[in-house]
Amino acid sequence: MKFSKATDYGLLLLIDLAKLEDDSAFTSVRQVARNKGISERFLAHIVKDLGNAGIVAMTRAASLAALEELDLSGRGVAERYHDDPVVRSPGMESLAGWKGLATVRSLRLSDNEFGRAGLRALLRSKHARALKELSLRSGRLDGQAMGELNDAVAGLRLESLDLGENVLKELGVAYVASAPCLRELKALRLDRCEVPLVGARLLVRKASFIGSLRLLDVGHNHFGPVGLEALLQREPPSLHTLRMRDNDLFDKGAALLAGSPASATLLEVDLSQNGLASAAALALGESEHLGGLLVLRLGDNPINEQAAAALAASPLGQRLAVLDLEDPPPGPDGDAPGEDDFVF
């Protein structure tokens, strides 16, 4: 297998860094950098260039057998050349068979291409039970691949899962909702997953983790007011961060959020890019259920200056630590599409 000079250097560096003069072991790549007196940023950059070969080298290094954090994210699509190394299925199989995986609690595998077979190898590994945080963002995974979550090794209980920028659609979120390994989930990121309204309703109705969920990011999907209402009806008791940017909510969705007692737990809400107008700002400002809210993001909405000023001067606006309106347009609300222009 042929690698670039940077990759060749990275492999040699990783192997060399794994050689210690004592019996200690590294718990993170950051600790490796500090121990050897080199830049953490530089080392992290090198690790992103290693792909499958880097995983093989890492699994052979005894002093890396106690890692608690591991970031094997690749380069983003915009930064990657066609021949840049990425983690594929063989690399995932090597990782899954590595005994050192048993101590890893946080694993980032974003921007790779290991597919369903690679995900299967990881989730069924007997060494994966300690995992609590897993990022699979932009991994070219589809809804079928999410079926592997339901066959994960017994004892795996993830607390944070990032599936953003994978085309999961309805089928994928159905598997997410029913996966036993996600029953204790606290943070779920599903932004840009092309989730339709029917998938949104299925997710919030059937998810076993709603009671433990603290952060939910479903930005750039199609929940609409109906999907949001379904979530609020579940009354998630621990949910403090709700990100619903670009979900066709319109004024109706904002009014549902403002009028629901289930909103009382929220500390941060993102309703940007949802076609919200003056009525939405008024409903939010008058809400009796958003008393704990600290951050409210409403950017890229046609809320006029008058409505924005009224919201900022409201009891809610005065309590907020962050009110993001991103320069509201002057004058009337204009001709932005409204909820009546869409079928829910």
C-alpha positions in Angstrom: 0.0 0.0 0.0 1.4 3.4 -0.9 1.0 6.5 1.2 1.9 10.2 0.9 5.1 11.5 2.6 2.9 13.0 5.3 1.2 9.7 6.0 4.5 7.8 6.0 5.9 10.3 8.5 2.7 10.1 10.6 2.9 6.3 10.8 6.6 6.4 11.9 5.8 9.2 14.4 2.9 7.3 15.9 4.9 4.1 16.3 7.9 6.0 17.8 5.7 7.9 20.2 4.3 4.7 21.5 7.7 3.7 22.9 8.1 4.6 26.6 11.0 4.2 28.9 8.7 3.3 31.8 5.6 1.2 32.5 3.1 4.0 32.2 0.5 4.2 29.4 -1.2 7.1 27.6 -4.9 7.8 28.1 -5.3 10.3 25.2 -3.5 11.5 22.1 -3.2 14.9 23.9 -1.2 13.2 26.7 1.1 11.7 24.0 1.8 15.2 22.7 2.4 16.7 26.1 4.7 13.8 27.1 6.8 14.2 24.1 6.8 18.0 24.0 5.1 18.5 20.6 2.0 20.4 19.5 -1.3 18.7 20.3 -2.8 20.4 17.2 0.1 19.1 15.0 -0.3 15.5 16.3 -4.1 15.6 15.9 -3.5 16.8 12.3 -1.2 13.8 11.7 -3.6 11.3 13.1 -6.3 12.5 10.7 -4.0 11.4 7.8 -3.4 7.8 8.9 -6.6 5.9 7.9 -6.6 2.1 8.1 -2.8 1.8 8.4 -2.7 4.2 11.4 -5.2 2.0 13.2 -3.1 -1.0 12.6 0.0 0.8 13.9 -1.9 2.0 17.0 -3.2 -1.4 17.9 0.4 -2.7 18.0 1.6 0.0 20.4 1.5 -1.4 24.0 1.7 2.1 25.5 -1.6 3.1 23.7 -3.5 0.3 25.3 -5.1 2.5 28.0 -6.6 5.3 25.9 -9.8 6.8 27.2 -10.3 9.3 24.3 -9.7 8.5 20.6 -10.3 10.8 17.7 -9.9 9.1 14.3 -11.9 11.6 12.4 -11.0 12.1 8.8 -10.8 15.3 6.8 -14.1 16.8 5.7 -15.2 16.2 2.2 -14.2 19.8 1.2 -10.7 19.3 2.6 -10.0 15.8 1.3 -8.4 14.7 -1.9 -9.5 11.5 -3.6 -6.4 9.6 -2.5 -6.3 10.8 1.2 -6.4 8.0 3.7 -9.7 7.3 5.4 -10.9 4.6 7.8 -12.7 1.9 5.8 -14.1 -1.4 6.8 -10.7 -3.3 7.3 -9.5 -0.5 9.6 -12.7 -0.8 11.7 -12.2 -4.6 11.9 -8.7 -3.9 13.3 -10.0 -1.4 15.7 -12.8 -3.8 16.8 -10.3 -6.5 17.5 -8.0 -4.3 19.5 -7.9 -5.0 23.3 -7.1 -1.4 23.9 -10.6 -0.4 22.8 -11.9 -1.8 26.1 -10.8 1.4 27.9 -12.0 3.9 25.3 -15.0 5.9 26.4 -15.0 8.6 23.7 -14.5 7.6 20.1 -14.8 10.0 17.1 -14.9 8.5 13.7 -16.4 11.4 11.7 -15.7 11.9 8.0 -14.7 8.3 7.2 -16.1 5.6 4.9 -16.3 2.4 6.8 -19.8 1.6 5.8 -22.3 -0.8 7.4 -19.7 -3.7 7.6 -17.3 -1.5 9.6 -20.0 -0.2 11.9 -21.1 -3.8 12.5 -17.6 -4.8 13.5 -17.3 -2.0 15.9 -20.7 -2.3 17.6 -20.4 -6.1 18.0 -16.9 -6.0 19.4 -16.5 -7.4 22.9 -14.1 -4.6 23.6 -16.7 -1.8 22.9 -18.7 -2.1 26.1 -17.0 0.9 27.7 -17.9 3.3 25.0 -20.1 6.3 26.1 -19.5 8.8 23.4 -19.5 7.9 19.7 -19.4 10.3 16.7 -20.2 8.9 13.2 -20.9 12.2 11.6 -20.6 12.4 7.9 -19.7 8.8 7.6 -21.8 8.0 4.4 -24.1 5.8 6.4 -27.7 5.2 5.4 -30.8 4.1 7.2 -30.1 0.4 6.7 -26.7 0.7 8.5 -28.5 2.0 11.6 -29.9 -1.6 12.0 -26.5 -2.5 13.4 -27.4 -0.5 16.6 -30.0 -3.1 17.5 -27.4 -5.9 17.4 -24.7 -4.1 19.4 -22.8 -6.1 22.0 -24.6 -6.7 25.2 -23.7 -4.2 27.9 -23.0 -1.3 25.5 -24.8 1.8 26.7 -24.0 5.0 24.8 -24.7 8.4 26.3 -23.8 10.6 23.4 -24.3 9.8 19.7 -23.6 12.0 16.7 -25.1 10.8 13.4 -25.3 14.2 11.8 -24.9 14.5 8.0 -25.8 10.9 7.2 -28.8 10.2 5.0 -30.8 8.2 7.5 -34.4 9.1 6.6 -37.4 7.4 8.2 -35.8 3.9 8.4 -32.6 5.1 10.1 -34.4 7.0 12.9 -36.7 4.0 13.4 -33.6 1.9 14.2 -32.2 4.6 16.4 -35.5 4.8 18.4 -35.6 1.1 19.2 -31.9 0.4 19.8 -31.2 -1.2 23.3 -27.7 0.4 23.4 -29.3 3.8 23.3 -31.7 3.5 26.2 -29.5 5.7 28.4 -28.8 8.3 25.7 -28.3 11.9 26.9 -27.2 13.7 23.7 -28.4 12.9 20.2 -27.3 14.8 17.0 -29.4 14.0 13.9 -28.9 17.3 12.0 -28.9 17.0 8.1 -30.2 13.4 8.1 -33.1 14.0 5.7 -35.6 13.0 8.4 -39.2 13.4 7.1 -42.2 14.3 9.2 -43.3 10.6 9.5 -39.8 9.7 10.7 -39.8 12.6 13.2 -43.0 11.5 14.7 -41.9 7.9 14.9 -38.6 8.9 16.6 -40.2 10.9 19.3 -43.1 8.5 19.9 -41.0 5.3 20.2 -37.6 6.4 21.5 -36.9 4.7 24.8 -34.3 7.4 25.7 -36.6 10.4 25.8 -36.6 10.3 29.6 -32.8 10.7 29.8 -32.2 12.9 26.8 -30.6 16.3 27.6 -29.6 17.5 24.2 -31.4 17.0 20.9 -30.1 18.5 17.6 -32.4 17.8 14.6 -31.4 20.8 12.6 -32.1 20.9 8.8 -34.7 18.2 8.8 -38.5 18.2 8.3 -40.1 18.0 11.8 -42.5 20.8 11.2 -45.0 21.9 13.9 -46.5 18.3 14.1 -43.1 16.7 14.8 -42.3 19.3 17.5 -45.7 18.8 19.1 -45.1 15.1 19.2 -41.9 15.7 21.1 -43.5 18.1 23.5 -46.3 15.6 24.2 -43.6 13.1 25.5 -42.6 15.8 28.1 -38.9 15.0 28.1 -38.0 15.7 31.8 -34.3 16.3 31.3 -34.1 18.0 27.9 -32.3 21.4 28.2 -30.9 21.9 24.7 -33.2 21.8 21.6 -31.8 22.7 18.2 -34.4 22.7 15.4 -32.8 25.1 12.8 -34.5 24.8 9.4 -37.4 22.5 10.2 -40.4 24.3 8.6 -41.8 25.3 12.0 -43.2 28.7 11.2 -45.2 30.7 13.7 -47.3 27.7 14.6 -44.3 25.8 15.8 -43.0 28.7 17.9 -46.5 29.1 19.4 -46.6 25.4 20.3 -43.2 25.6 22.0 -44.1 28.8 23.9 -47.4 27.3 25.1 -46.2 23.9 26.2 -45.4 23.2 29.9 -42.9 20.7 28.5 -40.7 23.7 27.6 -40.0 24.5 31.2 -36.8 22.5 31.3 -35.2 24.2 28.3 -32.1 26.3 28.7 -31.1 26.6 25.0 -33.3 26.7 21.9 -32.4 27.2 18.3 -35.3 28.1 16.0 -33.2 29.8 13.3 -34.3 29.6 9.6 -37.8 28.5 10.3 -39.9 31.2 8.6 -40.8 32.7 11.9 -42.4 36.2 11.8 -43.8 38.7 14.3 -46.4 36.3 15.7 -43.7 33.9 16.7 -41.7 36.6 18.5 -44.8 37.7 20.3 -45.7 34.2 21.4 -42.1 33.5 22.7 -42.0 36.8 24.5 -45.3 36.1 26.3 -44.6 32.5 27.2 -45.2 31.4 30.7 -43.1 28.2 30.3 -39.7 29.5 29.1 -38.6 30.9 32.5 -35.4 28.9 32.5 -34.3 29.7 29.0 -30.9 31.3 28.7 -30.1 31.1 25.0 -32.5 31.7 22.1 -31.4 31.7 18.5 -33.8 33.1 15.9 -31.4 34.0 13.1 -32.5 34.0 9.4 -36.2 34.5 10.2 -38.3 37.4 8.8 -39.0 38.9 12.2 -39.2 42.7 11.7 -37.4 45.3 13.9 -40.5 46.2 15.9 -41.2 42.6 16.9 -37.5 41.9 17.6 -37.4 45.0 19.9 -40.5 43.9 21.7 -39.1 40.4 22.2 -35.8 41.9 23.6 -37.8 44.1 26.0 -40.1 41.3 27.2 -39.4 39.5 30.5 -38.0 36.6 28.5 -35.7 38.9 26.5 -34.4 40.5 29.7 -33.6 37.2 31.3 -31.8 35.7 28.3 -28.0 35.6 28.3 -28.0 35.2 24.4 -30.7 36.5 22.1 -29.6 35.9 18.5 -31.7 37.7 15.9 -28.9 38.3 13.3 -30.0 41.7 12.1 -33.8 41.4 11.6 -35.1 42.9 8.3 -36.7 46.4 8.6 -40.4 47.1 8.1 -43.2 44.5 7.6 -42.6 40.8 7.7 -42.4 40.7 3.9 -43.3 37.9 1.5 -41.5 35.0 3.2 -43.4 31.7 2.9 -45.8 31.0 5.7 -47.1 27.8 7.2 -50.2 27.9 5.0 -48.0 27.5 2.0 -46.9 24.0 3.2 -48.8 20.8 3.8 -48.1 19.2 7.2 
